[in-house]
Amino acid sequence: MLCTACIVLFAGEARAQCTARDVLRNQLTLKTTPSAITPPVPVKSAFAVPVWRTITVGTFANSFALLNALDAAGCSIGGSAEEILARPAFTVGTTKTSVELFAVSAAELGFQTGTARLADIYARAQQLGFGLAAAEVAPQLRLQFLDQPMGEFLIGMEPIKRWTGEPVILTVANGGAGLVLIGRDGSADAEIPVAARFLFVRSNEAALAKAVRGVDETAALGRR
């Protein structure tokens, strides 16, 4: 009962926040300005990248409650994205958890051509200590990122297959007509523009390495 009440309350607070008019009002109220376009700086390690945004997952009983919240908020959902949220492979967390996200473009990962294969982008990100975000992250971010700048598209999730077998990755976007959640080709050979930004988490292995490094550095300071 408590969980259901939380869902209803959240949906009520988010109502009509995804339309173009409401997005503009939010940006004027918050006095947000579009991010300046700067040349990509190559990423050497996941720990050289600051946290872009922290969101909360595990706040809905199931994927259908999450889908209902998106609908209540007025967020447009593409056909393939809606199908993915209904797939058995799409799951939501059972425990309320904070997730730190890192927004990195393929160009910042070192790709210099016009496009790069999705598999190569993911492999490079994992080499640097990033991990793929869980599928729940994209729709949760859509609900919690109501001041997204116009023209921004953020790719963020592990691919999930449609009923017909094609893998899809979800994208959180503001194309100018309001806030949307859409799907795009998530196959290994999909060509992605290097300017596209991806949402990653830090991998467990990288986090462990950082913890060990921190212990070593503390010990070294103690010997001085």
ABEGO torsion letter per residue (X at the ends): XAAAAAAAAAAAAABGAABAAAAAAAAAAAGBBBBBBBBBBBBABAAABBBABBBBBGABABAAAAAAAAAAAGBBBBAAAAAAAABAABBBBABBBBBBBBBBBAAAAGBABABBBAAAAAAAAAAAGBBBBBAAAAAAAAAABAABBBGBBBBBEBBBBBAAGBBBBBBBBBAGAEBBBBBBBABAABBBBAABBBBBBBBAAAAAAAAAAAAAAAAAAAAX
